[in-house]
Amino acid sequence: MAEEKKAAPATAKVAVKKTDEKLGFFKRVGKWFRDMKSELKKVVWPTPKQTAKGSLVAIVMMVVCAVVLWGFDSAAQAVVKALINIFA
């Protein structure tokens, strides 16, 4: 017969008592700022080179989108003017 593996004994979990007490306004604001500061320390900020590259990509994409929208607008305007001339 094959040997059966015995399960590890379960460890007792201790429940953490949660207080139902609500913090005051200024304590909540202070806690929020402390939490925000600790989260901002975790952020990996981009280098100036990465920022410049990302900004350049965004500006180029905005210009491309503006040109495409201008082209569609001009084409639609020409179609509307042609229809007005035909039916007027």
Backbone torsions as a table, in degrees:
resi	resn	phi	psi	omega
1	MET	NA	145.0	179.8
2	ALA	-79.1	146.2	178.7
3	GLU	-74.7	136.6	178.9
4	GLU	-90.1	140.0	178.0
5	LYS	-81.1	133.6	178.1
6	LYS	-89.7	137.8	179.0
7	ALA	-72.8	145.5	177.5
8	ALA	-66.5	144.0	-179.8
9	PRO	-63.4	140.1	-179.2
10	ALA	-69.6	137.1	178.0
11	THR	-89.2	145.0	-179.9
12	ALA	-76.1	130.8	178.0
13	LYS	-99.6	132.1	-179.4
14	VAL	-97.3	124.4	179.5
15	ALA	-75.6	137.5	178.0
16	VAL	-89.1	126.3	-179.4
17	LYS	-76.4	126.6	-179.4
18	LYS	-99.9	129.6	-179.6
19	THR	-81.8	139.7	178.9
20	ASP	-86.8	2.5	-176.0
21	GLU	-77.1	129.8	179.7
22	LYS	-89.7	135.4	179.5
23	LEU	-71.9	155.7	177.2
24	GLY	-70.6	166.6	-176.3
25	PHE	-57.7	-51.3	-176.0
26	PHE	-68.4	-32.0	176.4
27	LYS	-68.8	-37.6	177.4
28	ARG	-66.9	-41.0	178.8
29	VAL	-64.4	-43.7	177.7
30	GLY	-61.9	-41.5	178.5
31	LYS	-63.8	-40.3	179.6
32	TRP	-61.0	-44.3	179.3
33	PHE	-65.9	-39.8	177.5
34	ARG	-63.1	-43.4	178.7
35	ASP	-64.3	-41.4	179.4
36	MET	-63.2	-42.3	-179.8
37	LYS	-63.2	-42.4	-179.7
38	SER	-67.8	-34.7	177.7
39	GLU	-70.5	-37.7	179.8
40	LEU	-67.2	-24.7	176.6
41	LYS	-69.9	-23.7	-179.4
42	LYS	-82.3	-14.2	-175.7
43	VAL	-71.7	137.0	173.9
44	VAL	-97.1	106.4	-175.4
45	TRP	-79.9	143.4	179.4
46	PRO	-72.7	154.5	176.8
47	THR	-75.4	162.5	176.9
48	PRO	-57.6	-34.9	179.2
49	LYS	-65.8	-42.7	178.1
50	GLN	-65.4	-39.0	178.8
51	THR	-63.9	-44.2	179.4
52	ALA	-63.7	-42.9	-179.7
53	LYS	-63.9	-44.5	178.4
54	GLY	-64.0	-38.9	178.4
55	SER	-66.1	-41.1	179.1
56	LEU	-63.1	-42.9	178.3
57	VAL	-61.8	-42.8	-179.7
58	ALA	-63.8	-42.9	-179.4
59	ILE	-65.8	-43.2	179.1
60	VAL	-62.0	-42.7	179.6
61	MET	-64.9	-37.7	177.0
62	MET	-64.2	-41.4	178.9
63	VAL	-64.8	-44.5	179.2
64	VAL	-61.0	-45.7	178.9
65	CYS	-63.1	-39.5	179.2
66	ALA	-63.7	-41.4	-179.9
67	VAL	-66.4	-42.8	179.2
68	VAL	-63.8	-44.9	178.2
69	LEU	-63.3	-39.4	177.4
70	TRP	-62.3	-41.1	178.7
71	GLY	-63.5	-46.4	177.8
72	PHE	-63.3	-39.1	179.6
73	ASP	-65.3	-43.0	178.9
74	SER	-64.6	-41.4	178.9
75	ALA	-65.1	-43.4	179.0
76	ALA	-64.4	-38.1	179.1
77	GLN	-65.1	-41.0	179.0
78	ALA	-65.3	-39.8	179.0
79	VAL	-64.9	-43.8	-179.1
80	VAL	-64.9	-43.2	178.4
81	LYS	-63.0	-38.8	178.8
82	ALA	-66.3	-41.7	178.6
83	LEU	-64.9	-38.7	178.2
84	ILE	-65.0	-41.8	179.3
85	ASN	-66.2	-34.0	-179.5
86	ILE	-70.4	-44.9	-173.2
87	PHE	-95.1	-3.0	-178.4
88	ALA	-97.2	NA	NA
